[in-house]
Amino acid sequence: MTPSYVIALEAQPSLPVVGSDQRFPVGRIYCVGRNYADHAREMGHDPDREPPFFFMKPANSIVQNGAALAYPVGTKDVHHEIEMVVALGKGGKNIPVEKALELVYGYGVGLDMTRRDVQGEAKKMGRPWEMGKAFDESAPCSALQPAAKIGHPGKGAITLKVNGVEKQKGDLAMQIWDVAEQISYLSNMITLAPGDLIFSGTPAGVGPIKSGDKLEGHVEGVGDLTVTYK
């Protein structure tokens, strides 16, 4: 029996798949923090002393490639953070590292947009900084490349340009915790599910954006992502 709801359901958040007319349904979005040593240092932390940690964004914060976005409300200091996105086609818990990549459906290019002033104020007050991360349109993402087509990228350039000027540049090989380790660690904290996304961390060079900016992200072997702010 089909259930009847008291309010209309929103459309399922989803991402296109390269080379297919099918779409990938987005469930939960997990983001790993400070996963590149140079970024950890620029944020004032020691990358050699931290286990991985995660925060979340809502599924409906997904933004499609090519979108034109309004500057986020409630902030005067929005930062860009370019990331490789890992899309899970299978779920599970307590996944060993050597089995972790079997869960991956594919990869994309994402932006973890951050209200840095909101996040910073929450940190000062010893409060959760969810509102610095989990706001409307905070997770732009490209179409997904199936792992069956491109494999599992472990090295290659990851970059972001703002108005044609390179602001972030790193290599996937610089990740402190690689994708398999991220999946394994997270699966020991929660039960992963098909449709989950993992934003796998950002290299150094994060910085502010303003209205009128065009952001162009690239992950070698995965693809490109472009959004503009009105």
N, C-alpha and C positions, 0 to 999 in steps of 0.2 A: 504493500500500500504506500502510495506516494504521500509524504507528510505535507500538511498544510501549515504555513507560517503566518504569524500575526503581522509581520512586516515583510516587504519585498526583499528578496535576497540580492545582494550586490553580485555583480559578475565575478567569477573566479579570476583572481590575478594570475597572469600567465605571461610567458615569454615565447617568441617565435624560435623555431629551430632551423638552422641553416640547411637548405636543401630539402625541406619538407613543408607540407601545408599543415602539419600538425603543430600543436603548441604544447609547451611544458607548463603544467599547473604549479604555481608557487604556493608552498605551504608556509613554513616558518623561515625566517631569515636570521642566521647566526653570523656574527662578525667577530673575527679574532683580533684582539688589540695588540698593538706594538709588536708586530711579527717580523719586522725588518730592523736589524740592529741600528742602522743609521737613523731611522725614524724614532726608535726607542730613545736614542741619545738626544735627538733634537727636542723630545718631549720631557727630558730631564730624568730618564730612567736608565738603569743598568741592564742591558739585554742578557747578560750572563747569569743573572740572579733571579729571573722570573719564569715561573711555569706559564703555559698559555692561559689566557682568560678570554671570555666571550661576553658579548652583549647582543641584544636583539633589536630588530626593526620589524614593524608589522608588514605582512605580505602586501597590503595595499599601498605601501610606500614605494613600490616598484614604479619606475618611469621607463617608458619605451624609448629606444634609440631615436634620435632626431627631434626629440621634444623641445618645445619652447616653454620655459618655466618662469613663473613669477618668483621674485626674490622672497625667500621664506619670511614669515611673520615672526614677531617676538624676538628679533635678533638684529644686531648691527655688525656681526662678525661671523659670516658663514665661510667655512673652509672646504676645499676639495681634498679628497683622498682617493686616489686611483687604486683599484684592486682587481685581481683575478677572481672570478666567481666560480664556485664549484657547485654543480647541480646534482643532487642525489636521485638516482633512479630506484634505489633500494634502501631499506631501512635496517635497523638492528641495534643491539646494545652489546657492550663489552667486545667490540670488534678489535681483533689483533691488528697491529700495523701492517703485517704482511698480507692481510685480507682486505684492508680498508679501501683500496682503489677499486675493488669489485663493486662497491656501492655507487660509484660515480657514473652518472649518465653523460655529463658533458661539462663544458666550460664556457664562460662568458667574460665580458669586460664590464666592470661595475664601478660606480662612484659611491663611496660612503660619505655623503654630504653631512657636515657637522656644524651645529650652532655652537661655535667655540666659546662664545661669551656665556651662553647658558650652561654649557658643560663646566666651564671654569668656576662659575659662581656656585654651582652645586658641589663641586669638589671642595671649595673653601668652607662650605657649610657642613661638610660630611654627609651629604645627601646623595641618593642615587642620581646619576646623570643621564637617565633615560631620555629626558626631554631635549638634551643636547644632540641626540642621535636619532630618536624614533619619531620623527615628525613627517608631515605630509611631503610626498615627493622627494624623500631623502635617499632613495636607492635607485638611481638610473642604472639600467643594465642593457647590454647588447643582446642580440640573438645568440642562442647557444650553439656551440659546435659540439656534436656528439663525440665522445671519447673513442667510439668505434672508428671514427674517421681520422682524428688527429692524435690519438694516443693520450698520454698523461704528461702535459708540459711540466718539466722540472727545472728548466732553464730557459732564458730568453728575455729580451728587453720588455720592461713595463714602464710606460711613459705617460705624461699628461702635459698638454700644451694649453695655455690660456691666451686666447687671441693670437695664436700662432707662435707664442714664445714658450719654450720648454720650461716647465716649473718642477716637474718630478721626473726622475729617471732612476731606474734600478734594474735588477735582474731577478727573475723568479728563484734562481739558485741562492739568492741572499736571504731567503726566508729562514728565520730561526727554527720554526717548526714547519716541516713540509706538509703537503696536503694529506698524505696518508697518516701522519702523526696527528694532525688536527682532527681528522675524522675519528681516529682511534680514541684520542683523549676525550673528545666531546661525547662519544658513545658510551663512555664510562660515567658520564654525568647525567645524561638523559637518553631516552630511546629515540634514535634517529628514525625519520620516516621518509618514504618516497615523496619528492616535491620540496624537500628542505634545500635551502641554499646556504652556502658558507662563503662569506666575503673573507678572503684569505690574508688580508693585511696590506698595508701601503708602504712604499719606500719613502725616503726623506723628501722634503721639499713642499710639504703641505702648506697651504697659505690661503688668504682670503680671496673671495670673489666679490664682484659688484654687478649691479644691473647693467646689462649690455654685453657681458662677457660671453665668449664662446669657448667651451671646454671640449677638448679632443683627446680622448684616451686611447691607448693602444697596448695590447699584449701580444707579443710575438707568437705567431702560430695559432692564436685564438681569434683575434679580430679587433674591431675599432668601435668606439662609442663617441657620439657627439651630442651635446645638449647646449642650449643657449639660455641665458637669463634675460628676461625682458626688463 
